[in-house]
Protein backbone atom coordinates (compact mmCIF):
# COMPACT_ATOMS: atom_id res chain seq x y z
CA UNK A 1 0.00 0.00 0.00
CA UNK A 2 1.13 3.53 -0.74
CA UNK A 3 -0.14 6.68 1.01
CA UNK A 4 0.34 10.42 0.75
CA UNK A 5 -1.20 13.47 2.45
CA UNK A 6 -1.87 16.71 0.55
CA UNK A 7 -3.44 19.66 2.39
CA UNK A 8 -4.92 17.38 5.04
CA UNK A 9 -6.35 14.84 2.59
CA UNK A 10 -4.77 11.38 2.83
CA UNK A 11 -4.86 9.09 -0.21
CA UNK A 12 -4.04 5.39 0.22
CA UNK A 13 -3.97 2.85 -2.61
CA UNK A 14 -3.79 -0.96 -2.46
CA UNK A 15 -3.36 -2.95 -5.70
CA UNK A 16 -4.04 -6.58 -6.66
CA UNK A 17 -3.34 -8.71 -9.71
CA UNK A 18 -6.62 -10.23 -10.96
CA UNK A 19 -5.40 -12.48 -13.79
CA UNK A 20 -4.87 -12.54 -17.52
CA UNK A 21 -7.54 -12.04 -20.17
CA UNK A 22 -7.70 -12.20 -23.93
CA UNK A 23 -9.19 -9.12 -25.58
CA UNK A 24 -8.97 -8.30 -29.29
CA UNK A 25 -6.72 -11.34 -29.83
CA UNK A 26 -4.15 -10.06 -27.33
CA UNK A 27 -3.34 -11.06 -23.78
CA UNK A 28 -4.02 -8.42 -21.13
CA UNK A 29 -3.06 -8.32 -17.47
CA UNK A 30 -5.88 -7.21 -15.17
CA UNK A 31 -5.22 -5.22 -12.00
CA UNK A 32 -7.59 -3.86 -9.41
CA UNK A 33 -6.94 -1.07 -6.96
CA UNK A 34 -8.70 0.21 -3.87
CA UNK A 35 -8.42 3.94 -3.12
CA UNK A 36 -9.21 5.39 0.31
CA UNK A 37 -9.61 9.16 0.66
CA UNK A 38 -9.47 10.42 4.26
CA UNK A 39 -10.24 13.98 5.34
CA UNK A 40 -7.80 14.94 8.11
CA UNK A 41 -8.41 18.66 7.56
CA UNK A 42 -10.74 20.93 9.52
CA UNK A 43 -12.92 21.73 6.47
CA UNK A 44 -15.50 19.80 4.46
CA UNK A 45 -14.31 19.00 0.93
CA UNK A 46 -15.70 17.48 -2.24
CA UNK A 47 -13.91 15.47 -4.93
CA UNK A 48 -14.97 16.89 -8.30
CA UNK A 49 -12.72 15.22 -10.88
CA UNK A 50 -9.73 12.96 -11.41
CA UNK A 51 -6.59 12.80 -13.56
CA UNK A 52 -4.68 9.55 -14.12
CA UNK A 53 -1.41 8.79 -15.88
CA UNK A 54 -1.23 5.06 -16.62
CA UNK A 55 2.20 3.60 -17.38
CA UNK A 56 2.36 0.26 -19.18
CA UNK A 57 5.85 -1.13 -19.80
CA UNK A 58 4.87 -2.08 -23.37
CA UNK A 59 2.81 1.01 -24.30
CA UNK A 60 2.84 4.78 -24.23
CA UNK A 61 1.47 6.61 -21.20
CA UNK A 62 -2.32 6.80 -21.22
CA UNK A 63 -3.96 9.91 -19.76
CA UNK A 64 -7.45 9.61 -18.30
CA UNK A 65 -9.45 12.62 -17.06
CA UNK A 66 -13.01 12.53 -15.83
CA UNK A 67 -15.69 13.71 -13.47
CA UNK A 68 -15.68 12.24 -9.96
CA UNK A 69 -14.63 8.67 -9.24
CA UNK A 70 -16.73 5.71 -10.42
CA UNK A 71 -19.64 8.07 -11.04
CA UNK A 72 -19.54 9.73 -7.62
CA UNK A 73 -18.40 13.09 -6.30
CA UNK A 74 -18.04 12.32 -2.61
CA UNK A 75 -18.31 15.03 0.06
CA UNK A 76 -16.10 14.42 3.09
CA UNK A 77 -16.59 16.19 6.39
CA UNK A 78 -13.61 16.38 8.75
CA UNK A 79 -12.74 12.86 9.95
CA UNK A 80 -14.73 11.09 7.21
CA UNK A 81 -13.39 8.81 4.48
CA UNK A 82 -14.50 7.40 1.13
CA UNK A 83 -13.26 4.11 -0.34
CA UNK A 84 -13.80 2.85 -3.88
CA UNK A 85 -12.49 0.08 -6.13
CA UNK A 86 -11.55 0.23 -9.78
CA UNK A 87 -9.14 -1.43 -12.17
CA UNK A 88 -7.24 -1.39 -15.43
CA UNK A 89 -5.96 -3.72 -18.14
CA UNK A 90 -2.31 -3.56 -19.16
CA UNK A 91 -0.50 -5.12 -22.12
CA UNK A 92 2.32 -6.27 -19.87
CA UNK A 93 2.68 -7.68 -16.35
CA UNK A 94 4.35 -4.43 -15.20
CA UNK A 95 2.85 -0.98 -14.87
CA UNK A 96 2.08 1.93 -12.59
CA UNK A 97 -0.42 4.73 -12.12
CA UNK A 98 -0.30 8.17 -10.57
CA UNK A 99 -2.43 11.26 -10.70
CA UNK A 100 -4.49 13.68 -8.68
CA UNK A 101 -8.01 14.49 -7.55
CA UNK A 102 -9.43 17.99 -7.99
CA UNK A 103 -11.27 18.98 -4.85
CA UNK A 104 -13.16 21.99 -3.55
CA UNK A 105 -12.92 23.27 0.02
CA UNK A 106 -16.44 24.24 1.18
CA UNK A 107 -15.14 26.76 3.75
CA UNK A 108 -12.94 28.77 1.38
CA UNK A 109 -14.73 27.75 -1.89
CA UNK A 110 -11.26 27.30 -3.42
CA UNK A 111 -10.27 24.31 -5.55
CA UNK A 112 -7.09 22.36 -4.95
CA UNK A 113 -5.30 19.24 -6.18
CA UNK A 114 -4.72 16.20 -4.00
CA UNK A 115 -1.84 14.03 -5.21
CA UNK A 116 -2.38 10.31 -5.72
CA UNK A 117 1.07 8.75 -5.18
CA UNK A 118 2.52 6.42 -7.79
CA UNK A 119 1.32 2.88 -7.24
CA UNK A 120 2.84 -0.08 -9.00
CA UNK A 121 1.07 -2.99 -10.63
CA UNK A 122 3.05 -6.18 -11.05
CA UNK A 123 1.88 -9.73 -11.71
CA UNK A 124 3.31 -12.04 -9.03
CA UNK A 125 4.75 -14.49 -11.58
CA UNK A 126 6.78 -11.63 -13.10
CA UNK A 127 8.68 -10.86 -9.89
CA UNK A 128 12.27 -11.99 -9.38
Secondary structure by P-SEA (a helix, b strand, c coil): cbbbbcccbbbbbbbbbcbbbbcccbbbbbbbbbbbbbccccbbbbbccbbbbbbbccccbbbbbbccccccccccccccccccccccccccccccccbbbbbbcccccbbbbbbbcbbbbbcccccc
